[in-house]
Amino acid sequence: NYDLFPKDDKIEIIENTSILKEIEQLGRLELVKYNFSEIFEYKQLSDGKIIGSSVLKIHDYSPDLGVVLVASGEAVGCIDLTKVKLSDIELSNDTVLVLLPSPELCYHKLDLDNTRIYSFKNNSWWSSLFADESDDEEVLQMAYRETENRIVEAAYESGILNATNEQART
């Protein structure tokens, strides 16, 4: 016979309060999920380079930046059942016929836990000495945004709406 709480240990009860902030009405029926993995290269070419010259060399003070990502993401196709109207429903004897709305892309997202930065290129002598971390961070954020856009394009190109429609029929 084991005691879960030995008599000499003190038990402390911590109270917390949950506050309901918002209730959302959900009506989307998720039918298809596409998982993507892609190698994506993003380059940001500097607008105007500031060139400085010395006796030995010309220095490029405004670098071209580049990122190569091995990206993972997903896109989900659904049907929004909140768009079904009474006129979309037909009753006859023991059969109910429902005209479903068109399929749509519910959401897409980049899986940051499984996305890896393969390389980061900062092509400038000056920036190798005086790195600007805000430029690096901005380029990474732009690369992530462009990768998410690519997930949407790949989902449409792969026929996610047709697959969602077929799954709805099933």
Order of alpha helices (4+ residues) and beta strands (2+ residues): beta-beta-beta-beta-beta-beta-beta-beta-alpha-alpha-alpha
